[in-house]
């Protein structure tokens, strides 16, 4: 989806290859019993807020417990999730899994603050037509329920200069 980035991105012309998007680096144990992601310092949401470790942790936990079943299945394989540095977090798995680091890297990350009910945000479980704040190259600019969704390109998108995106997301 054009509006929300994940920790890693799929290279469509290189099967089984992922590159860091929100994550500037990825480390795994030799047996793939854990994966560690370090976020890019320039990664931010369309409102200007930086993507934080807390956003990643919140996204995984919330989608893993309240989200679509495909997120819940992977969540059951996570033994622990912890901050291990200013911009780094580690997922430890219930058992070694060679594919799980890649699967987790493709999960969308959303901004925790917009769903912080104690700070005036809306509940994640609440149905709404209010667009979710974007981290990708486009954001929702208008919704006509049952008819259309209009996207607007984010002019100062943080990922515009990443080689991974060369030649992409240039349509206004």
C-alpha positions in Angstrom: 0.0 0.0 0.0 1.3 3.4 -1.0 0.7 5.1 2.3 2.4 2.9 4.9 5.9 1.7 4.9 7.3 -1.5 6.5 10.7 -2.2 8.0 11.7 -3.9 4.8 10.6 -3.9 1.2 10.3 -6.5 -1.5 12.5 -6.3 -4.5 10.1 -7.3 -7.3 12.9 -8.3 -9.7 14.9 -10.3 -7.1 12.9 -13.2 -5.7 13.3 -13.8 -2.0 15.2 -10.5 -1.6 14.2 -7.7 0.9 15.9 -4.4 1.5 15.7 -2.1 4.5 13.0 0.7 4.3 12.1 2.0 7.7 15.0 -0.1 9.0 18.5 0.9 8.0 19.9 -2.4 9.2 18.7 -5.9 10.0 20.6 -8.5 12.0 19.6 -12.1 12.7 21.0 -14.9 14.7 22.7 -17.6 12.6 19.8 -20.0 13.4 17.2 -17.2 12.9 16.0 -17.5 16.5 15.8 -13.6 16.6 15.9 -10.6 14.4 17.0 -7.1 15.2 16.0 -4.0 13.3 17.6 -0.5 13.6 15.4 2.3 12.3 16.6 5.0 9.9 16.9 8.3 11.7 15.3 10.1 8.8 12.1 7.9 8.7 9.1 9.9 9.6 5.3 10.1 9.3 3.5 12.6 7.1 2.8 14.8 10.1 6.6 15.2 10.6 6.9 12.9 13.6 9.8 10.4 13.5 9.1 6.7 13.3 10.1 5.4 16.7 10.8 2.0 18.3 7.6 2.6 20.3 5.6 2.9 17.0 7.0 -0.4 15.8 6.4 -2.2 19.1 2.9 -0.8 19.3 2.1 -1.7 15.7 3.3 -5.3 16.1 1.5 -5.9 19.4 -1.8 -4.2 18.4 -2.0 -5.8 15.0 -0.9 -9.1 16.5 -3.7 -9.1 19.1 -6.4 -7.0 17.4 -5.6 -7.0 13.7 -6.1 -9.3 10.8 -5.5 -13.1 11.4 -2.4 -13.0 9.2 -0.8 -10.7 11.7 -2.0 -12.8 14.6 -0.4 -16.0 13.3 3.1 -14.4 13.2 2.5 -12.8 16.6 2.1 -16.2 18.2 5.6 -17.1 17.1 7.2 -14.1 19.0 8.5 -14.9 22.4 9.6 -11.4 23.2 10.0 -7.9 21.7 12.3 -5.4 23.3 14.1 -2.1 22.7 17.8 -2.8 22.5 19.0 0.7 21.5 17.9 4.2 20.8 16.6 3.2 17.4 16.8 -0.6 17.6 14.5 -3.5 18.7 14.8 -7.2 18.8 12.2 -9.9 18.3 13.0 -13.3 19.8 11.1 -16.2 18.5 9.4 -19.2 20.2 11.5 -21.4 18.0 14.0 -20.8 15.2 12.2 -19.8 11.9 14.2 -19.0 8.8 11.3 -17.1 7.2 9.8 -15.2 10.1 12.4 -12.3 10.1 11.4 -11.6 6.5 7.6 -11.9 7.3 8.0 -9.4 10.2 10.0 -7.0 8.0 7.0 -6.7 5.7 4.4 -5.7 8.3 3.1 -2.1 8.1 4.1 0.3 10.8 1.6 3.0 11.9 2.0 5.9 14.3 1.1 4.9 17.9 0.2 8.5 18.9 -2.9 8.7 16.6 -4.4 5.7 18.5 -3.4 6.8 22.0 -6.8 7.2 23.5 -5.4 8.7 26.7 -4.0 11.6 24.6 -7.2 12.2 22.6 -6.5 9.7 19.8 -9.0 7.2 18.6 -9.1 3.5 19.5 -7.5 1.2 17.0 -10.6 -1.0 17.1 -12.9 1.9 16.3 -14.2 2.1 12.8 -13.5 5.4 11.1 -13.1 7.1 7.7 -10.4 9.3 9.1 -7.2 8.4 7.2 -4.3 6.8 9.2 -1.2 9.1 9.2 1.1 7.9 6.4 4.8 7.0 6.4 4.9 6.1 2.7 5.0 8.3 -0.4 1.3 9.1 -0.6 -1.4 10.0 1.9 -5.2 9.9 1.7 -6.4 13.4 0.8 -10.1 12.7 0.3 -12.6 9.9 0.8 -16.0 9.6 -0.8 -17.5 6.6 1.0 -18.5 3.8 -1.4 -17.1 5.7 -4.4 -13.5 6.7 -4.2 -10.3 7.3 -2.3 -8.0 10.1 -3.5 -4.2 10.0 -2.7 -1.8 12.9 -2.7 2.0 12.5 -3.1 3.9 13.7 -0.1 6.4 16.3 -1.6 9.0 16.0 1.2 8.7 12.3 1.7 11.6 11.0 3.8 12.2 8.0 1.5 12.5 9.8 -1.8 16.3 9.6 -1.9 16.6 5.9 -1.0 18.1 4.0 -4.0 15.4 1.3 -3.4 12.7 3.7 -4.6 14.6 5.1 -7.7 12.0 5.7 -10.4 9.0 4.9 -8.3 6.3 7.0 -6.7 6.7 10.0 -9.0 3.0 10.3 -10.1 1.1 13.3 -8.8 
